[in-house]
Amino acid sequence: MEILDLPPSEAARLIPLLQDLHALHVEHQPARYPAAPSDTALALWLQEWLQTENITALIAESPQGALLGYVIYGVEHRLPLPVLFEETRLMVHHIATAKAFRRMGVGQALLTVVKQRAKTLGIGTIATTYAPFNKTSAGLFESQGLKPVLTMAEWRA
């Protein structure tokens, strides 16, 4: 397995894994997520997002070139407030692994590279959000040392 940077021009490679990830969210929170976004809309959105400054996509690729998984992260800077310290952090926005390769260390490998990138940039904080139903993501992040520090709640009419 090799971990590679994914250029924005190849964003469409992520669509099958993103569709699987999105379907999980739709299944558990249908009032929050639109069902079955088109591949065309996803490709356009991903390409534009990956062209944004400070947003990076990494892929895990097999020796034969198969996409095993991906992670999208960004560098965020928060100015100091009277109630919060100034902080630059690396925010993990998405992580997904192809069904056939789950529980084989793909997510671990991707997050290990994310940690290395943070250290190289002098960033001491990695953050993410995940839905309470997604125990797999929670376990992966906790195995990498990320611990919950906030809970976000919503009410929807």
Backbone torsions as a table, in degrees:
resi	resn	phi	psi	omega
1	MET	NA	138.7	178.2
2	GLU	-124.6	139.1	176.5
3	ILE	-101.6	123.3	-174.5
4	LEU	-129.2	151.5	169.5
5	ASP	-72.6	138.5	177.6
6	LEU	-103.5	118.2	177.4
7	PRO	-69.5	149.5	179.0
8	PRO	-53.3	-31.7	-179.3
9	SER	-64.7	-17.4	179.4
10	GLU	-107.3	18.1	-176.9
11	ALA	-56.1	-31.8	-178.0
12	ALA	-61.2	-20.5	177.5
13	ARG	-60.6	-26.8	-175.7
14	LEU	-80.7	-13.9	-170.8
15	ILE	-56.2	-47.2	-179.4
16	PRO	-59.0	-42.1	179.0
17	LEU	-70.1	-37.9	178.0
18	LEU	-65.4	-40.0	178.0
19	GLN	-61.2	-41.4	177.3
20	ASP	-63.2	-46.2	179.6
21	LEU	-61.7	-44.8	-179.3
22	HIS	-64.7	-40.5	179.5
23	ALA	-60.2	-37.0	176.5
24	LEU	-61.3	-42.7	179.5
25	HIS	-68.0	-40.1	177.8
26	VAL	-62.9	-41.7	-179.6
27	GLU	-58.8	-40.9	-175.2
28	HIS	-91.9	-26.3	-177.6
29	GLN	-139.3	66.5	-174.8
30	PRO	-65.7	-22.2	178.2
31	ALA	-76.0	-14.5	-176.0
32	ARG	-101.6	-30.1	-171.6
33	TYR	-122.4	130.6	176.6
34	PRO	-70.7	137.9	-179.0
35	ALA	-75.7	145.4	169.2
36	ALA	48.6	61.4	173.5
37	PRO	-64.1	149.9	-177.2
38	SER	-71.8	149.9	176.5
39	ASP	-60.0	-36.6	179.8
40	THR	-63.6	-46.0	179.1
41	ALA	-63.7	-41.7	179.0
42	LEU	-64.3	-42.4	-179.5
43	ALA	-61.5	-45.2	179.6
44	LEU	-63.2	-48.0	-179.9
45	TRP	-60.5	-48.5	-179.3
46	LEU	-60.4	-44.9	-178.8
47	GLN	-62.0	-44.4	178.4
48	GLU	-64.0	-43.0	-179.4
49	TRP	-62.9	-44.6	-178.2
50	LEU	-70.4	-14.5	174.6
51	GLN	-84.4	-10.2	-180.0
52	THR	-68.3	139.5	177.1
53	GLU	-58.8	138.9	177.6
54	ASN	73.9	11.7	174.3
55	ILE	-110.4	131.5	-176.9
56	THR	-133.2	140.2	172.3
57	ALA	-115.6	132.7	172.8
58	LEU	-115.7	144.6	175.2
59	ILE	-122.0	151.0	169.2
60	ALA	-102.0	125.1	-175.2
61	GLU	-125.7	139.8	177.3
62	SER	-74.4	165.1	176.0
63	PRO	-58.8	-23.4	178.8
64	GLN	-89.2	-0.6	178.4
65	GLY	93.3	7.1	178.7
66	ALA	-75.7	142.1	177.2
67	LEU	-79.5	117.1	-179.8
68	LEU	-94.0	-31.4	-178.6
69	GLY	-178.6	173.1	178.1
70	TYR	-150.6	160.9	171.3
71	VAL	-140.0	140.6	174.1
72	ILE	-119.9	128.6	179.7
73	TYR	-138.7	162.7	177.4
74	GLY	-140.3	156.2	174.9
75	VAL	-95.7	126.3	-178.2
76	GLU	-121.9	139.2	176.6
77	HIS	-118.9	126.4	178.2
78	ARG	-110.9	126.5	177.1
79	LEU	-72.9	156.1	-179.6
80	PRO	-69.7	146.5	173.8
81	LEU	-124.7	164.5	177.3
82	PRO	-58.4	-23.4	-176.8
83	VAL	-111.1	-0.6	-179.5
84	LEU	-140.5	144.1	174.9
85	PHE	-75.8	154.3	170.7
86	GLU	-63.9	144.9	-177.8
87	GLU	-156.2	139.4	165.9
88	THR	-112.6	128.3	-177.6
89	ARG	-136.9	160.9	174.2
90	LEU	-102.0	120.4	-176.1
91	MET	-105.0	118.6	175.8
92	VAL	-82.6	116.4	-177.6
93	HIS	-91.4	-42.9	-178.3
94	HIS	-140.7	145.1	166.3
95	ILE	-147.6	135.2	-179.2
96	ALA	-150.3	148.2	177.1
97	THR	-126.9	139.4	176.6
98	ALA	-59.7	140.1	-175.7
99	LYS	-50.5	-43.2	-176.1
100	ALA	-68.0	-13.8	-175.5
101	PHE	-117.8	12.9	178.8
102	ARG	-70.9	150.9	-179.9
103	ARG	65.1	26.5	178.2
104	MET	-119.8	10.9	176.5
105	GLY	91.9	7.4	-179.2
106	VAL	-65.4	-49.8	178.6
107	GLY	-60.8	-41.9	177.6
108	GLN	-58.9	-45.2	-179.0
109	ALA	-63.4	-42.5	178.8
110	LEU	-63.0	-45.8	-179.0
111	LEU	-69.9	-28.8	175.0
112	THR	-63.0	-42.8	177.7
113	VAL	-67.4	-38.7	176.7
114	VAL	-58.8	-44.9	177.8
115	LYS	-61.2	-42.3	178.6
116	GLN	-62.1	-41.5	178.8
117	ARG	-63.6	-41.5	178.4
118	ALA	-60.0	-46.9	179.9
119	LYS	-61.0	-42.7	179.4
120	THR	-60.4	-37.1	-179.9
121	LEU	-82.7	-2.6	-178.3
122	GLY	74.9	24.5	-178.9
123	ILE	-99.5	125.8	-176.3
124	GLY	-101.3	4.9	-178.8
125	THR	-131.6	130.7	170.7
126	ILE	-118.9	133.7	-178.5
127	ALA	-130.7	162.3	175.1
128	THR	-160.2	171.0	168.8
129	THR	-128.0	151.2	174.0
130	TYR	-152.8	152.8	-177.2
131	ALA	-75.7	148.4	-177.5
132	PRO	-61.9	-25.3	179.5
133	PHE	-77.1	-15.1	-174.3
134	ASN	-91.9	74.8	-178.5
135	LYS	-63.9	-29.7	179.4
136	THR	-64.4	-47.5	177.4
137	SER	-62.5	-43.9	179.7
138	ALA	-56.9	-45.8	180.0
139	GLY	-64.4	-40.9	178.9
140	LEU	-62.4	-49.0	-178.3
141	PHE	-64.9	-41.0	178.5
142	GLU	-64.9	-35.3	178.1
143	SER	-65.5	-21.4	178.3
144	GLN	-96.7	7.0	176.0
145	GLY	93.0	3.3	176.8
146	LEU	-83.8	125.8	-178.0
147	LYS	-116.9	140.7	177.4
148	PRO	-59.5	135.3	178.0
149	VAL	-125.9	-15.4	-179.9
150	LEU	-140.6	156.3	170.1
151	THR	-125.1	129.5	176.7
152	MET	-105.6	133.4	178.7
153	ALA	-123.4	152.2	178.7
154	GLU	-133.8	152.6	167.1
155	TRP	-122.6	133.5	178.1
156	ARG	-127.5	130.3	179.4
157	ALA	-73.7	NA	NA
